[in-house]
Amino acid sequence: MDTPERRQLRELTRAFVTREVLPHLADWERAGSVPRALHEAAARVGLLGIGFPERVGGSGGDLLDSIVVTEEIIRAGGSSGLVAALFTHGIALPHMVAAAGSDSPGPADLVERYVRPTLAGTMIGALAITEPEGGSDVAAIRTHARRDGDHYVVNGAKTYITSGVRADFVTTAVCTGRLGRGPLTLLVIDKGTPGFTVGRPLEKLGWHCSDTAELSFVDVRVPVANRIGTEDTGFLAIMQHFATERLTLATSAYATAQRCVELAVRWCRDRSTFGRPLVDRQLVRHRLAGMHTAAESARAYVHEVAARVAAGEPVVTEVAMAKNVAVAACSRVVDEALQLHGGFGYLRDAEVERHYRDSRLLGIGGGTTEIMNEIIAKGMGL
């Protein structure tokens, strides 16, 4: 993964975070969202479109380049919550891009109306799958779409939708078969469509700068032209893009661990107790060594699996293992880093405190640790 081009990408990302993010992140955390201007700023330097082909308005590159950006944002002082807020299009757009060039209604039109403006930073998209009565059981989605001429009539609800408050459109999974159990279809639903309501922002333990919402659909009429791909192919489309989402979360996890190691080392060098720096104590040095080992081991495995995914290998089990390995490393490291910071680590002024809160979601989003274990068990033939 270490090429001259990717080293330049790291430098570009770090400079962007230093200039555009760090002076404002605390304010965004208090405000509960990042400004739209940040999306435009990221687009101007080419970061927003990383991993998307140039033919749809992206900056080119692949999954490995996207991982470089995510990793460097966090290691430069950003956060996993910031990554979620700024790069929600990473889960909202891929289905449209994949459908472009097919014989389904209007795929090129969807690219022009949604993909290009989003990658230019002038629109924000979200992905709506999770529902109030079910999380990881995608096949049990109850939000229903009934065909009525040139429209679908959508009824249902979604919850825990990242960027749902700010989103201009939502890529929405709906059931187009028998209500409550049947084939799924993806529809793009515009904010402001009659019957589509965005609830109040949900208050969370972490990811404070990433807005999260509940969505409601009551007799919402969505043009058939807003369908992604052909009808009843939504489940496969969702499954095909889970690998990228899970590896992005895994990257956020190990990068957060790496950042917390750096913060802990800095603190233990500067902090003295009983006349000696903390780092002079063997117990502290060994704890830091264990934290560093966990973070770097997770990084190495995630990179290995990501390279296989980028090469087109079907490594569903390995992706699940990579996410769990990275999340476990992160959970351990952020806890030990906060402990080493002592009382200061418990204060909102401490960066490590934010990482401690933010990291808790990484074992839930994109499929819980338990769901990952079930995928791993199936891969073992159990």
C-alpha positions in Angstrom: 0.0 0.0 0.0 3.0 2.3 0.4 3.5 4.0 -3.0 4.8 7.5 -3.8 1.2 8.4 -4.9 -0.2 7.2 -1.6 2.4 9.1 0.4 1.4 12.2 -1.4 -2.2 11.4 -0.6 -1.4 11.1 3.1 0.4 14.5 3.0 -2.6 16.1 1.2 -5.0 14.6 3.8 -3.0 15.6 6.8 -2.7 19.2 5.4 -6.4 19.3 4.9 -7.2 18.1 8.4 -4.7 20.6 9.9 -6.1 23.5 7.9 -9.8 22.8 7.7 -10.7 20.5 10.6 -8.6 20.9 13.7 -9.5 24.5 14.4 -13.2 23.7 14.3 -13.7 20.1 15.3 -14.6 20.9 19.0 -17.3 23.4 17.8 -18.7 20.8 15.3 -18.9 18.3 18.2 -21.0 20.8 20.2 -23.1 21.7 17.2 -23.9 18.1 16.4 -22.8 18.2 12.7 -20.2 19.4 10.3 -20.9 22.3 7.9 -21.7 21.8 4.2 -18.7 24.0 3.4 -16.4 21.2 4.6 -17.8 18.9 1.9 -17.0 21.5 -0.7 -13.6 22.1 0.7 -12.8 18.4 0.6 -14.1 18.2 -2.9 -11.9 21.1 -4.1 -8.7 19.3 -3.0 -9.9 16.0 -4.5 -10.4 14.1 -1.2 -14.2 13.7 -1.4 -14.0 11.7 -4.7 -11.3 9.3 -3.7 -12.3 5.8 -4.6 -14.9 6.8 -7.2 -14.1 6.7 -10.9 -13.5 9.9 -12.8 -16.3 9.0 -15.3 -18.8 9.8 -12.5 -17.1 12.8 -11.1 -14.7 11.1 -8.7 -11.0 11.5 -8.2 -10.1 7.9 -9.1 -8.3 5.5 -7.0 -9.6 2.4 -5.3 -10.4 1.0 -1.9 -6.8 1.1 -0.7 -6.7 4.8 -1.5 -9.9 5.4 0.5 -8.3 3.5 3.4 -5.3 5.8 3.3 -7.6 8.9 3.5 -9.6 7.5 6.4 -6.5 6.4 8.3 -4.7 9.7 7.9 -7.7 11.9 8.9 -7.9 10.1 12.2 -4.1 10.0 12.8 -3.9 13.7 12.0 -6.3 14.5 14.8 -9.7 14.0 13.3 -12.1 11.3 14.4 -14.1 8.3 13.2 -17.2 10.5 13.7 -15.8 13.1 11.3 -15.1 10.4 8.8 -18.7 9.2 9.1 -20.1 12.7 8.6 -17.9 13.7 5.7 -17.8 10.5 3.8 -21.4 9.2 4.2 -21.5 9.2 0.4 -19.2 6.2 0.6 -22.3 4.1 1.4 -25.0 6.3 -0.3 -23.5 6.3 -3.8 -21.8 3.0 -4.7 -25.1 1.3 -5.7 -25.8 4.1 -8.2 -22.3 4.0 -9.6 -22.5 0.2 -10.0 -25.9 0.4 -11.8 -24.6 3.0 -14.2 -24.3 1.4 -17.6 -27.0 -1.2 -17.0 -30.3 -1.3 -18.8 -32.3 -0.3 -15.8 -34.3 3.0 -15.9 -32.2 6.1 -15.8 -28.9 5.0 -14.3 -27.0 7.7 -16.1 -29.6 10.2 -15.0 -29.0 9.2 -11.4 -25.3 9.8 -11.8 -25.9 13.3 -13.1 -28.6 14.2 -10.5 -27.0 12.7 -7.4 -23.5 11.2 -7.8 -21.7 14.2 -9.5 -23.2 16.9 -7.2 -22.4 14.8 -4.1 -18.8 14.2 -5.2 -18.5 18.0 -5.9 -19.6 18.7 -2.3 -22.9 20.4 -3.3 -25.2 17.6 -2.2 -25.2 15.2 0.8 -26.5 11.7 0.6 -27.4 9.1 3.2 -28.1 5.3 3.2 -31.3 4.1 4.9 -31.4 0.4 5.7 -31.9 0.0 9.5 -35.4 0.1 10.9 -36.9 0.6 14.3 -37.9 -3.1 14.7 -34.8 -4.7 13.2 -31.1 -3.9 12.7 -28.9 -6.5 11.1 -31.7 -8.6 9.6 -31.7 -6.8 6.2 -34.0 -9.4 4.7 -36.7 -8.5 7.2 -37.1 -4.9 6.1 -40.7 -3.7 6.4 -40.6 -0.3 4.7 -42.8 -1.1 1.7 -43.0 0.2 -1.9 -46.0 -0.4 -4.0 -45.8 0.2 -7.7 -48.4 2.7 -9.0 -47.8 3.5 -12.6 -44.6 5.6 -13.0 -44.2 5.8 -9.2 -43.7 3.7 -6.1 -45.7 4.6 -3.0 -43.5 4.1 0.0 -44.6 3.6 3.6 -42.4 2.8 6.6 -39.6 4.1 8.9 -35.8 4.0 9.2 -33.6 4.8 12.2 -30.0 5.5 13.1 -29.4 7.0 9.7 -26.0 8.7 9.5 -26.3 12.2 8.0 -30.0 11.7 7.8 -30.6 15.3 9.1 -28.4 17.0 6.5 -29.0 14.6 3.6 -30.5 16.0 0.4 -31.4 12.5 -0.7 -31.5 9.1 0.9 -30.7 5.8 -0.9 -33.4 3.7 0.7 -33.9 0.0 1.0 -37.6 -1.0 0.5 -39.5 -4.2 0.3 -41.2 -4.6 -3.1 -42.7 -8.0 -2.4 -45.0 -9.2 0.4 -44.9 -6.8 3.3 -42.4 -7.8 5.9 -40.6 -10.5 4.0 -39.7 -10.4 0.3 -37.4 -9.0 -2.3 -35.7 -5.6 -1.8 -35.3 -2.7 -4.1 -33.2 0.5 -3.7 -34.9 3.8 -4.3 -33.4 7.3 -4.1 -35.8 9.5 -2.2 -35.4 13.3 -2.2 -35.8 15.3 1.0 -38.8 17.5 0.7 -40.9 14.9 -1.1 -44.4 15.0 0.4 -44.8 12.4 3.2 -41.1 12.1 3.8 -40.3 13.4 7.3 -36.9 13.7 9.0 -37.2 13.4 12.8 -35.2 15.2 15.4 -31.4 14.6 15.5 -30.7 11.6 17.7 -28.4 12.3 20.7 -25.6 9.7 21.0 -22.8 8.6 23.2 -20.2 9.4 20.6 -19.8 10.6 17.0 -21.2 13.9 18.1 -20.2 15.8 14.9 -22.0 13.1 12.8 -25.7 13.8 12.7 -28.1 10.8 13.0 -31.8 10.8 12.3 -35.1 8.8 12.2 -36.9 8.9 8.9 -40.6 8.4 8.2 -42.4 7.7 4.9 -46.1 8.0 4.6 -47.5 7.5 1.1 -44.3 9.0 -0.4 -44.5 8.9 -4.2 -41.1 8.1 -5.7 -40.6 8.1 -9.5 -39.6 4.8 -11.0 -36.7 6.7 -12.5 -35.3 6.9 -9.0 -34.9 3.2 -8.8 -31.3 1.9 -8.6 -30.9 -1.1 -10.8 -33.8 -3.5 -11.6 -36.6 -4.2 -9.1 -36.0 -6.9 -6.5 -32.2 -6.7 -6.8 -31.6 -4.5 -3.7 -30.5 -7.2 -1.3 -27.7 -8.4 -3.5 -26.6 -4.8 -4.1 -26.5 -4.1 -0.4 -24.5 -7.3 0.3 -22.0 -6.5 -2.4 -21.1 -3.2 -0.8 -20.9 -4.3 2.8 -17.3 -5.3 2.5 -16.2 -1.8 1.7 -18.3 -0.3 4.6 -16.9 -2.9 7.1 -13.3 -2.3 6.0 -13.8 1.4 6.4 -15.0 0.9 9.9 -12.1 -1.5 10.6 -9.8 1.2 9.3 -11.4 3.8 11.6 -10.8 1.3 14.5 -7.2 0.6 14.0 -6.4 4.2 13.1 -8.1 5.4 16.3 -6.0 2.9 18.2 -2.8 4.2 16.5 -3.8 7.8 17.3 -4.5 6.9 21.0 -1.1 5.2 21.2 0.6 8.4 20.0 -1.4 10.5 22.4 -0.6 8.1 25.3 3.1 8.1 24.5 3.2 11.9 24.3 1.4 12.2 27.6 3.6 9.7 29.4 6.7 11.4 28.3 5.4 14.8 29.4 3.6 13.8 32.6 5.8 13.3 35.8 4.7 11.7 39.0 6.9 11.4 42.1 9.7 13.1 40.4 9.9 10.9 37.3 8.2 10.9 33.9 5.6 8.1 33.6 7.4 6.6 30.6 10.4 5.9 32.9 8.4 3.2 34.6 8.7 -0.3 33.1 5.0 -1.0 33.8 4.0 2.0 31.7 6.5 1.2 28.9 5.2 -2.4 28.6 1.6 -1.2 28.5 2.4 1.2 25.7 4.3 -1.6 23.9 1.3 -3.9 24.1 -1.0 -1.1 22.9 1.3 -0.4 19.9 1.5 -4.1 19.1 -2.3 -4.5 19.1 -2.8 -1.4 16.8 -0.1 -2.3 14.3 -1.2 -5.9 14.1 -4.8 -4.9 13.4 -3.6 -2.4 10.7 -1.5 -5.1 9.0 -4.4 -7.6 8.8 -6.9 -5.0 7.6 -4.5 -4.0 4.9 -4.0 -7.6 3.8 -7.7 -8.2 3.6 -8.4 -4.9 1.9 -5.8 -5.7 -0.8 -7.6 -9.0 -1.5 -11.0 -7.2 -1.7 -9.5 -4.7 -4.1 -8.2 -7.5 -6.2 -11.7 -8.9 -6.5 -11.4 -11.9 -4.2 -14.5 -13.1 -2.4 -13.3 -12.8 1.2 -16.5 -12.3 3.2 -15.2 -14.3 6.2 -11.9 -12.5 6.2 -13.6 -9.1 6.1 -15.7 -10.0 9.1 -12.5 -11.1 11.0 -10.7 -7.9 10.0 -13.5 -5.8 11.4 -13.6 -7.8 14.7 -9.8 -7.8 15.0 -9.6 -4.0 14.5 -12.5 -3.3 16.8 -11.1 -5.4 19.6 -7.7 -3.7 19.3 -9.3 -0.3 19.4 -11.5 -1.1 22.4 -8.4 -2.3 24.3 -6.2 0.6 23.3 -8.6 3.5 23.9 -9.4 2.2 27.3 -5.8 1.9 28.3 -4.9 5.2 26.8 -7.6 7.0 28.8 -6.4 5.2 31.9 -2.9 6.4 31.4 -4.1 9.9 31.0 -5.7 9.7 34.5 -8.2 12.4 35.5 -7.4 14.5 32.4 -8.4 11.7 30.1 -11.9 11.9 31.6 -12.4 15.5 30.6 -13.9 16.7 27.3 -10.7 18.8 26.8 -8.8 15.5 26.2 -8.7 14.2 22.6 -8.5 10.7 24.0 -11.9 11.1 25.7 -13.5 11.7 22.3 -11.9 8.6 20.8 -13.1 6.6 23.8 -16.7 7.6 23.2 -16.5 7.4 19.4 -14.9 4.0 19.3 -17.9 2.3 21.0 -20.0 2.4 17.8 -17.4 0.7 15.6 -18.4 -2.8 16.9 -22.1 -2.0 16.1 -22.2 -0.2 12.8 -21.9 -2.1 9.5 -22.9 -5.3 11.3 -22.3 -6.0 15.0 -19.4 -8.0 16.4 -21.9 -10.8 17.0 -23.0 -10.8 13.3 -19.4 -10.8 12.3 -18.8 -13.9 14.5 -21.8 -15.6 12.9 -20.3 -14.9 9.4 -17.0 -16.3 10.6 -18.6 -19.4 12.0 -20.4 -20.1 8.7 -17.0 -19.6 6.9 -15.6 -22.3 9.2 -18.4 -24.7 8.2 -20.2 -24.5 11.6 
